[in-house]
Amino acid sequence: MKLTNVKIPDLKIPLFEATPGQFWCILGRNRSGIDTFFNLLSPGHWKIQDAEIRLPKDMGIFSFAGQQAVFEQELKNDDTDFMDRLDPGTSARAFIHDPDQHADMIRAFAMDHVLDQGYRQLSTGQTRKLLLLSRISSGSRWLLIQSPFDGLDKAGCSQLDLALDHCRSCGMGILVFVYDPGDIPLSATHIAVIENGTMTRSGSRQEILPRLFDLQGQANFSANVTDLKLAETAFSKGVASGETPHSKELIRLEDGHAGYSGKSVFSHLNLCMSPGDHTLVSGPNGCGKSTLLQVITGDHPACYRNRLWLFGTRRGTGESIWELKKRMGIVSTELHRNYRVSGSVLDCVLSGLYDSIGLYRRPGPEDKKKALAWLERISLSDKAEFAFRTLSYADQRLALIARALIKLPGLLVLDEPTHGLDRTNRNAVLDFLSQVAAEKLSTILYVSHREDEFRDFFVSHIRMENEPPSGIKGFCQPHGQ
């Protein structure tokens, strides 16, 4: 692989060369040009005058867009409407070419115990590992991987790092693209840095790592306190007559349980949240963190089989889920995958006021002003009229966070919301959530496996575990214990 004299609007690369057996880590902030470089390496996509671009033909590419394409194909094949149960999707085994031949690699990825599960039964981290296994088992001698560690717990990151190092030792060439210096794989042999649209340095790990500059900068998502107070007033006026956001419990789940196709994902879980009880949920991949949130938001049928109350109302008693969702703001990988409609970035943020995927009402001038203020806050105001689907994955995720926060809901449900964000944007989101918590504007239910996201404003911490044969007990305790 060799690139020479690359000059395009978002990226300049004087020289980049990688050979089989090398493990390159490409590091850059969101909007630095790193995503342009990733796309540049997709064979057949670019012809640049005066540039030399030599790419291997046997490239296995893993990207956010590719993962989305698999998800959309699974939706097309969903037969749930014709079955008496949820269609689990294509079996994990079917994604891997000759599973028996690749048994050692499957075990290295800790995926041997889920091969007979359906794609839609897997956690986000497990689907990422499965698609990587699919690329490796197809015979690719080069791997091009976008943000490989997003969605993986600490053990999963270590397993993946070791598995990729094993691939390198077998003579494969590997390029991983990360947005945070903390995500540089331990087994990477080489590092290249992209800043402000230019590859500023590249070389061996020993050469680059000691001189690695701080890429993080100073992003700022903090809202003006006056803006927050005005939003709080607007929210309070929208609450049902005679009720305040602090008058009832937000969530009560007693002996909670959920699963798929007769297999339990979690059980014996108790959760109670009142206004101000900001709660962190953590645990390994596959333990049911996202499933728990789906039960709470009404996106899993187990919500009707549980003793579950939302905003004081028992689920399954004739209540409208849409009335309940008016009081929630939600960011999740599932929402991101389902947000497939056409429409602008501004439309996306505005749709949060109506709890819709896409914008189907004509917003008033005040609503537009509020949405534009949020886009300014996340540094996307210049892309307000861009099509949402044309943004990078990271910018799409920021827009969805603004969509959730625009109405400052009583309950803010965030399922690993910082996927694809660099450290600056991740910290800026968390700093803003700290301010939301301090101003008592929303109560936060937050899923994460990243220890650098465990902030002091969390009051309680639910630590979930993978379900053993005897059943598990997810438990809630004061944060920090």
FITOR-686493 format. One record per residue (C-alpha): residue in three letters; x, y negated, z. Coordinates in steps of 0.05 Angstrom, whole numbers, padded with zeros to 5 digits, always signed. Layout:
ALAXYZ ...
// end
This chain:
MET+00000+00000+00000 LYS+00029-00067-00021 LEU+00001-00138-00028 THR+00042-00196-00054 ASN+00026-00269-00067 VAL-00047-00264-00047 LYS-00080-00333-00048 ILE-00155-00338-00041 PRO-00197-00392-00006 ASP-00199-00357+00062 LEU-00134-00320+00062 LYS-00060-00325+00043 ILE-00014-00265+00047 PRO+00057-00275+00020 LEU+00075-00201+00030 PHE+00044-00142+00066 GLU+00068-00070+00057 ALA+00048-00006+00094 THR+00071+00065+00083 PRO+00043+00134+00102 GLY+00059+00151+00175 GLN+00053+00079+00198 PHE-00003+00056+00245 TRP-00017-00018+00234 CYS-00058-00062+00279 ILE-00084-00125+00245 LEU-00101-00178+00298 GLY-00141-00241+00288 ARG-00196-00282+00318 ASN-00267-00285+00290 ARG-00267-00330+00228 SER-00191-00328+00224 GLY-00191-00293+00156 ILE-00185-00223+00186 ASP-00252-00200+00157 THR-00232-00227+00089 PHE-00169-00185+00093 PHE-00209-00123+00111 ASN-00254-00134+00050 LEU-00194-00147+00007 LEU-00169-00076+00021 SER-00233-00045-00004 PRO-00211-00014-00071 GLY-00237-00046-00134 HIS-00268-00107-00101 TRP-00217-00160-00118 LYS-00177-00185-00178 ILE-00132-00243-00161 GLN-00090-00280-00212 ASP-00015-00275-00201 ALA-00024-00228-00141 GLU+00000-00157-00136 ILE-00048-00111-00100 ARG-00031-00037-00097 LEU-00079+00005-00055 PRO-00082+00080-00044 LYS-00140+00116-00076 ASP-00153+00164-00018 MET-00176+00110+00031 GLY-00226+00127+00085 ILE-00261+00062+00104 PHE-00300+00051+00168 SER-00336-00015+00175 PHE-00395-00047+00209 ALA-00429-00051+00141 GLY-00416+00023+00128 GLN-00445+00041+00195 GLN-00507-00001+00179 ALA-00515+00036+00112 VAL-00516+00104+00148 PHE-00567+00077+00197 GLU-00612+00052+00141 GLN-00607+00120+00106 GLU-00627+00154+00171 LEU-00688+00108+00174 LYS-00709+00129+00104 ASN-00704+00202+00124 ASP-00742+00193+00190 ASP-00799+00244+00193 THR-00824+00225+00262 ASP-00892+00207+00233 PHE-00901+00278+00208 MET-00876+00313+00271 ASP-00903+00321+00341 ARG-00838+00293+00369 LEU-00783+00243+00353 ASP-00743+00263+00292 PRO-00671+00268+00319 GLY-00641+00253+00251 THR-00586+00288+00212 SER-00546+00335+00256 ALA-00477+00310+00276 ARG-00447+00374+00248 ALA-00472+00356+00178 PHE-00429+00293+00177 ILE-00364+00332+00185 HIS-00333+00369+00127 ASP-00315+00441+00149 PRO-00323+00432+00224 ASP-00287+00497+00240 GLN-00224+00474+00204 HIS-00225+00408+00243 ALA-00243+00437+00311 ASP-00180+00408+00344 MET-00195+00339+00318 ILE-00268+00344+00340 ARG-00245+00362+00410 ALA-00195+00305+00409 PHE-00253+00258+00396 ALA-00294+00292+00452 MET-00350+00306+00403 ASP-00351+00382+00406 HIS-00410+00382+00455 VAL-00456+00339+00411 LEU-00448+00372+00343 ASP-00519+00401+00346 GLN-00551+00335+00366 GLY-00584+00289+00315 TYR-00553+00224+00294 ARG-00606+00182+00328 GLN-00595+00220+00393 LEU-00522+00196+00397 SER-00498+00134+00433 THR-00468+00076+00394 GLY-00398+00098+00413 GLN-00412+00170+00393 THR-00438+00149+00324 ARG-00375+00109+00313 LYS-00331+00169+00330 LEU-00374+00214+00287 LEU-00367+00170+00225 LEU-00292+00166+00236 LEU-00290+00242+00239 SER-00329+00244+00175 ARG-00277+00201+00140 ILE-00218+00241+00168 SER-00249+00309+00152 SER-00264+00288+00080 GLY-00189+00289+00066 SER-00173+00215+00067 ARG-00098+00203+00077 TRP-00108+00130+00094 LEU-00156+00102+00146 LEU-00181+00031+00145 ILE-00220+00018+00210 GLN-00257-00045+00232 SER-00258-00056+00308 PRO-00252+00018+00327 PHE-00260+00010+00402 ASP-00326-00028+00404 GLY-00379+00014+00437 LEU-00329+00062+00469 ASP-00318+00070+00543 LYS-00248+00071+00573 ALA-00241+00146+00566 GLY-00268+00142+00495 CYS-00217+00089+00477 SER-00160+00132+00503 GLN-00186+00193+00466 LEU-00192+00154+00401 ASP-00123+00124+00409 LEU-00093+00194+00418 ALA-00133+00221+00360 LEU-00109+00166+00313 ASP-00038+00177+00336 HIS-00047+00250+00319 CYS-00071+00229+00249 ARG-00009+00185+00241 SER+00037+00242+00263 CYS+00006+00284+00208 GLY+00029+00233+00156 MET-00033+00190+00150 GLY-00030+00115+00142 ILE-00075+00076+00189 LEU-00097+00004+00192 VAL-00143-00019+00248 PHE-00171-00089+00253 VAL-00183-00118+00323 TYR-00204-00186+00349 ASP-00173-00183+00418 PRO-00100-00171+00438 GLY-00125-00126+00493 ASP-00152-00078+00440 ILE-00084-00067+00406 PRO-00078+00010+00406 LEU-00022+00037+00449 SER-00001+00082+00392 ALA+00003+00027+00339 THR+00072+00025+00308 HIS+00064-00042+00272 ILE+00026-00107+00283 ALA+00005-00163+00235 VAL-00026-00228+00259 ILE-00076-00271+00220 GLU-00089-00342+00241 ASN-00126-00398+00205 GLY-00129-00358+00140 THR-00055-00339+00138 MET-00017-00277+00157 THR+00033-00312+00201 ARG+00075-00253+00222 SER+00080-00178+00212 GLY+00129-00125+00233 SER+00144-00070+00282 ARG+00108-00067+00348 GLN+00173-00079+00385 GLU+00186-00141+00344 ILE+00118-00174+00345 LEU+00087-00156+00412 PRO+00136-00194+00457 ARG+00126-00257+00415 LEU+00052-00251+00407 PHE+00020-00319+00415 ASP-00047-00330+00448 LEU-00100-00327+00394 GLN-00157-00343+00439 GLY-00165-00419+00437 GLN-00221-00454+00474 ALA-00291-00439+00449 ASN-00346-00471+00488 PHE-00418-00447+00490 SER-00435-00486+00553 ALA-00501-00522+00549 ASN-00512-00592+00574 VAL-00545-00586+00642 THR-00599-00634+00620 ASP-00614-00588+00560 LEU-00620-00529+00606 LYS-00667-00565+00653 LEU-00711-00586+00595 ALA-00712-00515+00569 GLU-00730-00490+00639 THR-00788-00539+00641 ALA-00812-00515+00573 PHE-00807-00443+00595 SER-00845-00456+00659 LYS-00902-00488+00620 GLY-00907-00425+00578 VAL-00919-00378+00637 ALA-00990-00353+00648 SER-01034-00399+00688 GLY-01024-00394+00763 GLU-00960-00354+00757 THR-00887-00374+00762 PRO-00825-00336+00738 HIS-00809-00321+00811 SER-00877-00296+00835 LYS-00868-00221+00820 GLU-00817-00167+00811 LEU-00790-00166+00740 ILE-00777-00091+00737 ARG-00793-00032+00781 LEU-00774+00039+00758 GLU-00785+00096+00806 ASP-00750+00164+00795 GLY-00739+00144+00723 HIS-00724+00196+00669 ALA-00718+00199+00593 GLY-00692+00246+00539 TYR-00698+00271+00468 SER-00724+00337+00441 GLY-00728+00368+00510 LYS-00658+00346+00530 SER-00653+00300+00589 VAL-00610+00238+00580 PHE-00619+00210+00650 SER-00663+00226+00710 HIS-00677+00207+00782 LEU-00660+00134+00769 ASN-00689+00079+00812 LEU-00686+00006+00793 CYS-00718-00055+00823 MET-00703-00126+00798 SER-00732-00191+00824 PRO-00716-00260+00796 GLY-00643-00274+00806 ASP-00623-00200+00813 HIS-00574-00201+00755 THR-00557-00128+00743 LEU-00499-00094+00709 VAL-00506-00024+00679 SER-00443+00015+00665 GLY-00423+00087+00650 PRO-00391+00132+00598 ASN-00416+00140+00526 GLY-00478+00183+00522 CYS-00500+00174+00594 GLY-00565+00139+00575 LYS-00549+00065+00585 SER-00582+00043+00520 THR-00639+00092+00530 LEU-00654+00061+00597 LEU-00660-00008+00565 GLN-00704+00021+00510 VAL-00751+00049+00563 ILE-00755-00019+00596 THR-00766-00057+00531 GLY-00819-00008+00506 ASP-00776+00020+00449 HIS-00775+00092+00476 PRO-00839+00133+00487 ALA-00815+00152+00557 CYS-00837+00083+00579 TYR-00908+00112+00585 ARG-00886+00174+00623 ASN-00850+00136+00677 ARG-00872+00099+00739 LEU-00851+00033+00708 TRP-00875-00037+00723 LEU-00856-00099+00683 PHE-00872-00168+00711 GLY-00919-00134+00761 THR-00957-00095+00707 ARG-00956-00019+00705 ARG-00938+00008+00636 GLY-00991+00050+00604 THR-01050+00012+00634 GLY-01073-00021+00570 GLU-01023-00079+00571 SER-00996-00108+00507 ILE-00921-00096+00497 TRP-00919-00159+00456 GLU-00945-00200+00514 LEU-00891-00170+00557 LYS-00837-00182+00505 LYS-00855-00256+00503 ARG-00821-00258+00571 MET-00759-00221+00548 GLY-00699-00239+00507 ILE-00664-00178+00477 VAL-00596-00167+00444 SER-00576-00096+00426 THR-00541-00056+00373 GLU-00609-00027+00354 LEU-00639-00097+00344 HIS-00578-00116+00303 ARG-00586-00055+00259 ASN-00661-00067+00251 TYR-00652-00141+00233 ARG-00650-00125+00158 VAL-00698-00177+00132 SER-00679-00234+00085 GLY-00676-00303+00116 SER-00628-00356+00138 VAL-00587-00360+00202 LEU-00634-00415+00225 ASP-00694-00370+00213 CYS-00661-00316+00254 VAL-00652-00361+00315 LEU-00723-00389+00307 SER-00752-00319+00304 GLY-00733-00311+00377 LEU-00789-00359+00395 TYR-00840-00311+00364 ASP-00807-00244+00381 SER-00806-00224+00308 ILE-00754-00195+00262 GLY-00755-00249+00209 LEU-00793-00315+00210 TYR-00866-00313+00189 ARG-00891-00379+00219 ARG-00875-00450+00202 PRO-00837-00478+00262 GLY-00847-00549+00286 PRO-00793-00603+00285 GLU-00779-00594+00360 ASP-00768-00519+00351 LYS-00720-00532+00292 LYS-00683-00583+00334 LYS-00675-00532+00390 ALA-00651-00478+00342 LEU-00600-00525+00310 ALA-00575-00543+00379 TRP-00563-00470+00394 LEU-00526-00461+00327 GLU-00483-00520+00346 ARG-00468-00488+00412 ILE-00443-00424+00379 SER-00405-00462+00324 LEU-00451-00438+00268 SER-00488-00503+00252 ASP-00452-00507+00185 LYS-00481-00440+00166 ALA-00553-00454+00186 GLU-00580-00444+00115 PHE-00535-00385+00098 ALA-00569-00317+00091 PHE-00563-00281+00158 ARG-00540-00216+00124 THR-00482-00251+00090 LEU-00449-00270+00156 SER-00393-00229+00186 TYR-00415-00178+00238 ALA-00388-00223+00294 ASP-00426-00284+00270 GLN-00490-00243+00262 ARG-00482-00221+00334 LEU-00473-00293+00358 ALA-00536-00313+00321 LEU-00575-00257+00354 ILE-00550-00280+00422 ALA-00576-00350+00406 ARG-00642-00318+00383 ALA-00650-00285+00451 LEU-00632-00346+00491 ILE-00672-00399+00453 LYS-00734-00389+00495 LEU-00694-00378+00560 PRO-00736-00317+00578 GLY-00752-00293+00648 LEU-00715-00228+00634 LEU-00653-00227+00589 VAL-00637-00156+00566 LEU-00567-00150+00536 ASP-00541-00083+00511 GLU-00466-00092+00499 PRO-00479-00160+00466 THR-00406-00178+00454 HIS-00392-00123+00402 GLY-00347-00151+00347 LEU-00329-00214+00385 ASP-00258-00237+00400 ARG-00237-00254+00471 THR-00253-00328+00463 ASN-00325-00316+00440 ARG-00335-00260+00490 ASN-00313-00303+00548 ALA-00353-00362+00522 VAL-00417-00319+00521 LEU-00403-00294+00591 ASP-00387-00363+00616 PHE-00453-00388+00588 LEU-00490-00330+00621 SER-00457-00350+00687 GLN-00486-00419+00678 VAL-00555-00389+00661 ALA-00551-00349+00725 ALA-00528-00409+00766 GLU-00586-00452+00739 LYS-00636-00394+00752 LEU-00662-00398+00681 SER-00664-00323+00667 THR-00651-00258+00703 ILE-00599-00217+00666 LEU-00598-00141+00655 TYR-00531-00127+00622 VAL-00501-00062+00595 SER-00426-00059+00586 HIS-00368-00011+00594 ARG-00315-00066+00590 GLU-00287-00081+00659 ASP-00267-00151+00636 GLU-00342-00166+00630 PHE-00359-00149+00702 ARG-00372-00220+00727 ASP-00387-00246+00797 PHE-00458-00268+00780 PHE-00480-00195+00778 VAL-00517-00179+00842 SER-00527-00104+00831 HIS-00489-00051+00792 ILE-00521+00013+00764 ARG-00467+00065+00751 MET-00494+00119+00706 GLU-00461+00186+00693 ASN-00467+00240+00640 GLU-00522+00288+00658 PRO-00496+00354+00687 PRO-00538+00417+00684 SER-00565+00403+00753 GLY-00589+00333+00734 ILE-00560+00266+00751 LYS-00577+00209+00795 GLY-00563+00141+00767 PHE-00555+00095+00827 CYS-00559+00022+00840 GLN-00514-00013+00890 PRO-00491-00083+00907 HIS-00440-00106+00855 GLY-00368-00096+00876 GLN-00379-00035+00921 
// end
